[in-house]
Amino acid sequence: MPDPLDTMLDTLRADVPEMSDQAFAAGRARVQAVTDPIPVVTTPEPEPVVVALPKRRPLRSPPARLLRLAGAAAAVVALAAGVVAVQSGGHNAPGKAPISLPIVTAASVLQSAADNVNSTDPVVAPGQYRYIVHRAWDTATTAAADGKPFAVLAETLIERWVPREWHDEWLLRRQPTGNVEWLLGTAEEAEEAGVPIGPDRNEELRARCGDFYVSEDVVIEPCTEDGNWQSPTPEFMAGLPRDPAALHAMLKTGTGGEIADPEVVVTVADLLRSGLVPADLRAALYRALALLPGLEITEDVANLAGKHGTAFGIDSDIERQDLIIDPATGEFIGERTVALAGGPLYPAGTVISFSSVSTTVVDAIGMKPTG
């Protein structure tokens, strides 16, 4: 085998120009490349470095960013299988596994909430009633004689007593509480202009099957209506699939064809608002919502009537419907509507309605829990 140095020298030309410092350095490098072994440099591998992910609200897909880690040559962020593995260097340190942190998404939190739903509902014994309290804050608008507009959020207390036997008599009480939050104008200005403030509707109704608005003038008799998402019956809810994918497909199919994802959230809110959804269906609804690709956590800690939960929603063109759920217990706390398009009465981002729902068991119709 010919000597590599001889081979290289044979290729040199005798008529080259005078040697410069730059040419000399380049030639020396070529000679060393074939005569000297390539040095192997080893450096101790750095220990794994854990980087705490920043908390953001609303929570969205984490952005790509360059992480500068002190004492480490490089950082690699691996996103796989729903976890984030952050460590320095290109390989794991001997005998040590990468440290992983969970990615918190709307889907993962809803799945956790579904897991935490109680497997059984409170037992309503014979003669007892399910007492459902719905505190609803809705926007009321009016205008003075001179055209000056007013807008308030006004609270209405809605109470229902639902018997153990669906076909027995129910009781509904609806009354304004007098609590208002002004969105446009003030109480003094409204009083001076002589305009009403908030709702003044008081009701106390009794009816079998909760058909409070079926009167003698209506052909339809109580307890003959088929249930739906807005007015569920035991038969309607029993017929809904508990498989999340099947329930998701049913929610996406409206009477006129496929409905948009924001409307799916509204439909689920309509059903949960009733306070009558059994535990297994409630868990299935959370898992079905988790399949909506655009669902986001819109607020980590939302407060409704003193109860705290996580808000989930999807933006539409003009507003967003949020569901408030306590992930620790799977309890549906309530809902709210946020204006996304500003108008003459309130700016974009204004909460234009919200409500809370709670359910307990009492011993008689019209009775309220003590304490």
C-alpha positions in Angstrom: 0.0 0.0 0.0 1.6 3.4 -1.0 2.4 5.9 1.7 -0.3 8.6 1.8 2.3 11.2 2.2 4.2 10.1 -0.9 0.9 10.1 -2.9 0.1 13.6 -1.8 3.6 14.9 -2.6 3.5 13.4 -6.1 0.5 15.6 -6.9 2.4 18.8 -6.0 3.4 21.0 -8.9 6.9 22.5 -9.2 5.7 25.7 -11.0 3.7 27.0 -8.1 4.0 30.6 -7.1 6.1 31.8 -4.1 4.7 30.4 -0.8 2.6 32.8 1.2 1.7 32.4 4.9 -1.9 31.6 4.0 -0.9 28.9 1.5 1.6 27.5 3.9 -1.1 27.1 6.6 -3.4 25.4 4.1 -0.8 22.9 3.0 0.2 22.1 6.6 -3.4 21.3 7.3 -3.6 18.9 4.4 -0.5 17.1 5.5 -1.7 16.7 9.1 -5.0 15.4 7.8 -3.3 12.3 6.4 -0.5 11.9 8.9 -2.0 12.7 12.3 -4.8 10.7 13.9 -8.1 12.6 14.5 -8.3 13.5 18.3 -11.3 12.2 20.2 -12.6 14.7 22.7 -14.8 13.4 25.5 -16.7 15.6 27.8 -18.8 14.5 30.8 -22.4 14.4 30.0 -24.4 17.0 31.9 -27.1 16.1 34.4 -30.7 16.5 33.2 -32.1 20.0 33.6 -35.8 20.4 34.3 -37.4 23.5 32.9 -40.7 24.5 34.5 -43.3 25.3 31.8 -44.9 28.8 32.1 -48.5 29.0 33.2 -50.7 30.7 30.6 -54.3 31.7 30.4 -56.1 30.9 28.2 -54.1 27.7 27.8 -53.1 27.0 24.1 -50.6 24.8 22.4 -47.2 25.7 23.9 -45.1 27.9 21.5 -41.7 26.7 20.2 -38.9 28.7 21.8 -35.2 28.6 22.3 -34.3 27.6 25.9 -30.9 28.8 27.3 -29.8 26.5 30.0 -26.8 27.6 32.2 -24.0 25.1 32.2 -25.5 23.0 29.3 -24.4 23.1 25.7 -27.9 22.5 24.3 -31.5 21.8 25.3 -33.9 19.5 23.6 -37.7 19.6 24.2 -39.4 16.4 23.2 -43.2 16.4 22.8 -44.6 12.9 22.6 -47.6 11.0 24.0 -48.9 13.9 25.9 -45.9 14.6 28.0 -43.0 17.0 27.8 -39.5 15.6 28.5 -36.9 18.3 29.0 -33.2 17.5 29.5 -29.8 18.8 28.4 -27.6 17.0 26.0 -28.6 14.5 23.3 -28.8 11.3 25.4 -30.0 10.3 28.9 -27.4 10.4 31.6 -26.4 6.8 32.6 -28.9 5.2 35.0 -31.3 8.2 34.9 -34.6 8.5 33.1 -35.8 11.8 31.6 -38.0 13.9 33.9 -41.5 14.4 32.3 -44.2 17.0 33.0 -47.9 16.6 31.8 -49.3 18.9 29.1 -52.4 20.5 30.6 -55.1 20.7 27.9 -58.9 21.2 27.9 -59.2 17.5 26.8 -57.0 16.2 29.5 -58.8 18.2 32.3 -62.2 17.1 31.0 -61.1 13.5 31.0 -59.9 13.9 34.6 -63.2 15.5 35.5 -65.1 12.6 34.0 -63.0 10.2 36.0 -63.9 12.1 39.2 -67.6 12.1 38.7 -69.3 10.2 41.5 -70.5 6.9 40.1 -73.9 7.2 41.8 -76.3 10.2 42.2 -77.9 11.3 45.5 -80.7 8.9 46.4 -84.2 10.5 46.3 -86.4 8.4 48.6 -90.2 8.0 48.3 -91.8 11.3 49.3 -88.5 13.3 48.8 -87.7 15.9 46.1 -84.7 17.0 44.2 -84.2 20.7 45.0 -82.5 22.5 42.1 -81.4 26.1 42.4 -80.5 28.1 39.3 -79.2 31.6 39.8 -79.2 33.3 36.4 -77.7 36.6 35.6 -79.0 37.9 32.2 -78.5 41.1 30.4 -81.5 43.4 30.4 -81.5 46.5 28.1 -83.8 49.4 27.8 -83.8 53.0 26.6 -85.1 56.3 28.0 -87.6 58.5 26.1 -84.7 60.5 24.7 -83.1 57.3 23.3 -80.3 57.0 26.0 -79.6 53.3 26.3 -79.2 51.3 29.6 -77.9 47.8 30.1 -77.6 45.8 33.3 -76.9 42.2 34.4 -79.8 41.3 36.6 -80.1 38.1 38.8 -83.1 35.8 38.8 -83.5 33.0 41.3 -85.2 29.9 39.8 -86.1 27.1 42.2 -87.5 23.7 41.2 -88.7 20.8 43.3 -88.6 17.6 41.3 -90.4 14.5 42.8 -88.9 11.0 42.8 -91.7 9.9 40.5 -91.4 12.0 37.3 -95.2 12.0 36.7 -96.0 13.5 40.1 -96.4 17.2 40.7 -93.4 19.6 40.4 -93.1 23.1 41.8 -91.4 26.1 40.1 -90.6 29.4 41.8 -89.1 32.3 39.8 -88.3 35.7 41.2 -85.8 38.5 40.7 -83.4 39.1 43.5 -82.9 42.8 42.9 -79.1 42.2 42.4 -77.8 44.0 39.4 -74.5 44.9 37.8 -74.5 47.9 35.5 -73.0 47.5 32.1 -74.2 50.8 30.6 -75.5 53.7 32.7 -76.1 53.9 36.4 -79.0 53.3 38.8 -79.3 57.0 39.5 -79.5 57.8 35.7 -82.1 55.1 35.1 -84.3 56.4 38.0 -84.0 59.9 36.7 -85.0 58.8 33.2 -87.9 56.7 34.6 -86.8 53.4 33.0 -87.3 50.0 34.7 -84.3 48.2 36.1 -84.0 44.5 35.5 -86.8 41.8 35.4 -89.8 42.0 37.6 -91.3 38.6 36.7 -92.5 36.5 39.7 -94.0 33.1 39.2 -95.1 30.1 41.2 -96.2 27.2 39.1 -97.2 23.6 39.7 -97.4 20.9 37.0 -96.9 17.2 36.5 -93.7 16.2 34.7 -92.4 19.8 34.9 -94.7 20.9 32.1 -95.3 24.3 33.7 -96.3 26.1 30.6 -98.9 23.6 29.2 -102.3 25.2 29.9 -105.9 24.2 29.2 -105.8 26.2 25.9 -103.0 24.0 24.6 -103.9 20.7 22.9 -100.8 18.9 24.3 -101.4 17.3 27.7 -98.7 17.2 30.4 -96.4 14.2 30.4 -96.9 13.6 26.7 -94.0 15.6 25.2 -90.9 13.8 24.0 -87.8 14.9 25.7 -84.9 16.8 24.1 -81.6 18.5 24.9 -83.4 21.6 26.3 -86.2 19.7 28.1 -84.9 16.3 29.0 -87.0 13.4 30.2 -85.8 10.2 31.8 -86.5 8.3 28.6 -84.5 10.9 26.5 -81.5 10.7 28.8 -81.6 7.0 29.0 -81.5 6.8 25.2 -78.3 8.8 24.9 -75.2 6.8 24.3 -72.6 6.6 27.0 -69.8 5.9 24.5 -68.0 9.3 24.1 -67.5 8.9 20.3 -71.1 8.0 19.7 -72.4 10.7 21.9 -70.1 13.2 20.2 -71.5 12.2 16.8 -75.0 12.6 18.1 -74.2 16.1 19.4 -72.7 17.1 16.1 -75.9 16.1 14.2 -78.7 18.6 14.3 -82.0 18.6 12.7 -80.6 20.5 9.7 -77.3 18.6 9.4 -74.0 18.9 11.1 -73.7 21.8 13.7 -70.7 23.8 14.5 -68.5 23.0 17.5 -69.5 26.2 19.5 -73.2 25.1 19.2 -72.2 21.7 20.6 -71.0 23.4 23.8 -74.3 25.3 23.9 -76.3 22.1 23.6 -74.4 20.4 26.4 -75.0 23.5 28.5 -78.7 23.2 27.9 -78.8 19.7 29.1 -76.5 20.1 32.1 -78.5 23.3 33.2 -81.5 21.1 33.9 -79.8 19.7 37.0 -81.2 16.3 36.2 -78.4 14.6 34.2 -77.3 11.3 35.9 -73.7 10.7 36.8 -72.8 8.3 34.0 -74.2 10.6 31.3 -72.5 13.6 32.8 -69.1 11.8 32.6 -69.9 10.8 29.0 -70.7 14.4 28.1 -67.3 15.6 29.4 -65.5 12.9 27.4 -67.6 13.8 24.3 -66.7 17.5 24.7 -63.0 16.5 25.0 -63.2 15.3 21.4 -63.9 18.9 20.1 -60.6 20.0 18.6 -61.1 23.7 19.3 -62.2 23.5 22.9 -60.0 25.6 25.2 -59.5 26.4 28.8 -60.7 30.0 28.9 -60.1 30.5 32.6 -58.2 28.3 35.0 -60.3 29.4 38.1 -63.7 30.7 37.4 -66.0 31.8 40.3 -69.8 31.3 40.1 -71.8 31.9 43.2 -68.8 31.3 45.4 -67.9 28.0 43.7 -64.7 27.6 41.7 -64.1 25.6 38.6 -62.4 25.5 35.2 -64.1 27.3 32.3 -64.1 25.5 28.9 -65.3 27.2 25.7 -65.0 27.7 21.9 -65.2 31.1 20.2 -67.9 31.7 17.7 -68.2 34.8 15.5 -69.9 37.0 18.1 -69.8 35.3 21.5 -68.5 32.3 23.4 -70.3 29.9 25.6 -68.3 28.7 28.6 -69.0 25.6 30.8 -67.7 25.8 34.4 -66.8 22.4 35.8 -64.9 21.5 39.0 -62.3 19.0 37.7 -61.7 17.6 41.2 -65.3 16.4 41.7 -66.7 16.4 38.1 -69.5 18.8 39.3 -71.1 21.0 36.8 -71.1 24.5 38.4 -72.7 26.6 35.8 -72.1 28.6 32.5 -71.5 32.0 31.1 -71.7 33.8 27.8 -68.9 36.3 26.7 -69.4 38.9 24.0 -66.6 38.7 21.5 -67.8 41.4 19.1 -68.1 44.9 20.7 -71.3 46.9 20.3 -73.0 50.1 21.4 -74.0 48.6 24.8 -70.7 46.9 26.0 -67.2 46.3 24.7 -65.8 43.0 23.5 -64.9 40.6 26.3 -68.0 41.6 28.4 -69.7 38.7 30.3 -73.3 39.2 29.2 -74.9 36.3 31.1 -73.8 33.7 33.7 -75.6 31.2 35.9 -74.9 28.7 38.7 -76.7 25.4 39.3 -76.8 23.3 42.5 -78.8 20.3 43.5 -79.7 18.8 46.9 -82.4 16.5 48.3 -85.2 17.7 50.6 -88.1 16.0 52.4 -91.1 17.9 51.0 -92.2 20.1 48.1 -91.4 23.8 48.7 -88.9 22.9 51.5 -85.4 24.4 51.4 -82.3 22.8 53.0 -81.3 24.2 56.4 -78.0 25.9 56.9 
